[in-house]
Amino acid sequence: LTGFVTPAKNGTWYVTRIGLTCCVADGTAFMVEARGQIAPPKNQWVTVTGQWAEPSKRIDGDVAALTVETIKTVTAPTNPYE
């Protein structure tokens, strides 16, 4: 899974990508909670590997989760949008 690091509260962090349907105005953040490893610096692009975990239950909807086994820093892709 490749994306940029988005930190949250209490050490929680996410691997995030932005999806566009038409233009920047409709951009949607797609976030996967990364578990089991300390967060790299905010906005750092990473590729993580691991095992899918039980999603986090939130009021605004469940969030996919991954138990991270490896983290590799990478250069941001030429086209960072999905």
Salt bridges, closest charged atoms under 4 A:
GLU33 OE2 - ARG35 NE 3.32
ASP60 OD2 - ARG58 NH2 2.87
ASP62 OD2 - LYS57 NZ 3.17
GLU82 OE2 - ARG17 NH2 2.94
